[in-house]
Structure formats: structure tokens, C-alpha cells
Amino acid sequence: MVNEVSDEVAGFGFIEFPLKDPSITEVMVNGLDYVFAEQEGRIEIGRGCCEASRACPSVPQMFVEPPSSVLAMVSLQPISESNREAVEALRVSRAQEQFVSGVAESLLETADEPDGRALYWAVYADETPVGFVMISDEVGSPEYIPHYLWKLLIDERYQGRGFGTATLDLIVGYFRGRPGVQVLWTSAGQGNGSPIAFYERFGFEQTGEIVFDDEVLLRLKLG
């Protein structure tokens, strides 16, 4: 508590701790609500200040509460030889397979489509891989959409626990930290198992356009 008061008075307040941590390479602040930090290749999110006490967190992170009432920290971590097998083993339900490709197929897609300039991470809940996310930031061809959520996959065993929403929060935080980015785009097919309703609950809106032959284009205003 003494350190927290000192940070508020003489330092940078609730971001003082991550700024002092040598393992954190970048800190992004979204007002008083969220702090995003890149730590050892992982993007993590934390509350800026508690609404009631305005207390400061010790480490930037996002906590979600699964139905079991066990708190979990959700982070985005790089895919390497040490975790590739576990991440590639993640699966959605059979009804969802027509809307999102598996991890291994998605990684091959990044090599086949270099102008998409894909960035991708494994989604972790604490130390357990639960999903996969892939985006395009800037692109190398008009065939691709910049600032685009390309893939979002949460393993069927971990769905319904808030991990998908937490992942979207991290991706939104990433793009809000990019100067001049006003809209996050994504697209999805229609039918049983479609993620469109999930995206709309988060705040995405359908544009009325169809892209990539048969996918509904959605946008989320970041301003």
C-alpha cells in the first residue's frame, strides 16, 4: 500500500509498476479503465483503477470468472515449438467448423497469403491454451481488409466462460493503441453455429455488405 501511495503522489500512478518491470516492453493506457502491456511476447490487459477504491493492480492482466467461480487470467501468447502441438489440438464444435478453420490450417493460410500480413497468438487462461486469434493490421494488397479480425477460435471445452469476449477486449485494446485506427472489421458466414450473434453482442454491427463470396461484413467503431 505504501508503494501504491508513493506511485500516485510521485510517480505515474497505476502504470508505475509495469513501467518499472524490465520484462514489459510496451505499455498502452486507455484512460482510467484499462492498461495493456506486452510482457515476454504476451499481450495482457488490466483494470486501470478500481471503481470503488481506485486501488491499483500490481500486474496488467484481465481476469474472467468461469462458471466454476475460479478466476483466470487471459493473455495472448506467441506460438512456438514448445506450445504448437497443444494449440493446434484446439477444436471448435462440429457446427462451428464451417465458420472457422483449425489452428494448423490457419497457420498455413498465413504463408499462402503473405499480403494479409497476419499477426496471431494463442489465447491462454492462466497457463492453459484455450484458443487462437489472428488479425490483419496493415495489409499489402487491396484484396485484404486492414484492421481486421481474421480468426477467433475458442476450444469447445472452454466456450461459455468469457474467454472469447476477453480475447476481443485484448484485440480492441491493441487497435485502440494504433494511431488513426477508428474501426475494427471482421466477417462471418451465416447459419447454425455462426458467430455473428456473438460479435453483435460485443458491439459489432452488420454493414449490409457481403465479402469473400458469402461472409457478412461487420464493423466495430473504436472511437
N, C-alpha and C positions, 0 to 999 in steps of 0.2 A: 504493500500500500504506500509506503514512504517513497518508493521509486516511482510509482504512478503519479503521486502528487508532484514530485520533482519534475517529471516529464511534462506535466501540464503547465507548470509555472515557468520552467527554464528551458524546456526542450520543444519538441514538436508534438506533444500530446500523445494521442493514441497511436501514432505511427512511429513513435520514438523507438519502441522495441524492435520492429522489423528493420528500421534503418540501422540499428546497431549490430544486427545479425549478419556476419560475413557470408553466410550461406545463401542469403537472399540477394538476388541480383537485380531485381526491379520491384518497385512499389508503386501501385496506382491507387489513387483515392477518389472515390465517388461521393463527394460531400461528406456528411457525418454518418452516412449509413453503412458504407462498405469499404473495405480495404482489400485490394488484390495484390498478391505477392507471388513472384516467381522464385521458387526455392529448390535448388538442385534439380532443375528441369521440370518441376511441378508447378502448376498454377493453382493457387489456393485463395480462398475468399474468407473474409471475416467481417463481423459487425464492427463498424467504426466506434460507436458508443451505445451503451445500453440505454433504452428509452427511459427506464425508471431511475437508475442510479448514475447513468452516464459513466459507468465503470469501463475500463479499457481492457481488451483482451490481451493475453500475453503473446499469442501467435495468430497470424492471419489464417483463418480456416472457415469452412462452412459446416455447420452441424445440422444434420437432419435427424428426425426421430422416426424410425421404423415402427411398425405396429407393435413390436415386442418391447417398445419403450427404451431400447438401448440406443444411446446417442452414437452417431457415426460421423466421421469427418470425410467429406467428399473432396477429392482432389483430382487433377488431371496430371498424369504421369507419362513420360515418354515410353515408347515401346522399344524394347531391346531384346537381345538374345536371352536375357535372364527371365523375362516375363512373356515373351512372344507366344509360347505354346499355350499358356493359361489364358491369355487374352483371345487368341484365335479359337479357343474352345467355347467361347461365349456364344449363346444361341438365343434368338427370339422364338416366340411361339410359331407353330406351323402357319397360322392365319396371317402372321406378320411377315413371313419370309418373302412374300411378293412385293413388299414395300421397302425393304432394306436388305442389302446384300450382307453376307457374313464378313467378319474381320479380314480373313485371308484374301477373299475376293476384293474387298475394298482396297487393301494394300497393293494388290496387283493393278487395280484401276489407277492408282496414283502414278504408277510407272508408265501405264499405257496412255495417260492423259496429262502430260507434263505441263501443258498450258493452264490447267486448272490450279496449279501451284498449291496442292493440298498441304494442309497442316493437320496433324492428327495426334491424338492422345488416347491412352487407356483411362477409363473412369474408375477410380478406386473409392471404396468405402473403407476407411481405415487402411488396412494392409491387404484388402481383398479386391481383386479386379471384378467389377460388376458390369462394365460397359465399354463402349468405344464411341468416340466422336471425331468427326473430320469436317474441316471448313476450308473454304477458299477465302483468302484475304484479298490481295491484289491478284489479277489474272493476266495471262499472256495472250489472250485471244478473245474476240467478241463472242465466240461460241460459249463462253463461260460467264457466270454471274459473279461479280466481285461481292465481297462481304456476305458470303453465302454459307449457310449451314448445309453441308453436303450429306453427312451421315450422322445419325444418332441412334445408337443401339444400346439398350439395357437388357441384359440377360433375363429370360423369362422367370428365373428363380428369384430375381431381385426387383421385379416390377411392382408398382403399387406402394413403394416405400419412400417416394420423394426423390430418388436418385436422378431421374430424368429431369425433373424441374431444377434440381440443384446444378446439374450439368448445364442446362440452358442459362442459369444465372451466371455461371462462370464464363460462358461464351459471350453473353451480353456484356459482362464486365470487360472482357478482352476488347470487344469492338468499341465500347464507350471510351476506352483508353486510347483509341486511334483517332487522331485529329481529323475532323471533317467527315467522319462516318456518321450518317444520320439514320440509316435503315439497315436492318439485318433481314436477309432474304432466306427463304427455304422453299421447298416444293415437296409435294407428296401425291401419291396416287389415291384414288377413291375406291371405296368398297369395304367389306368386312375386314377389320383389323387395321384400317387406315389410321395414321397418327394425326390426321387433320384436326380432330376434335381436341386432342391433347395440345396441339400448338395454339388453337384458338383459345383454350382456357388460359394459356400462358399470356396471351395478348396479341398473337399474330392475327392478321386479317387477310382474307382472301382478296386477291386483286381482280379476279374475273378472267385472268389470263391462263392459258394452258401452255406449258413449256415442256421441252423434252418429250414431245409427242403426246403424252397423256397425263402429265402431272399438273396439279393445281398450284399456281404460284401464290405464296403467302409472304407478307411483309410485317415486320415489327418496327415501329418508329422508335428510335433511341433518344430523341430529343426530349 
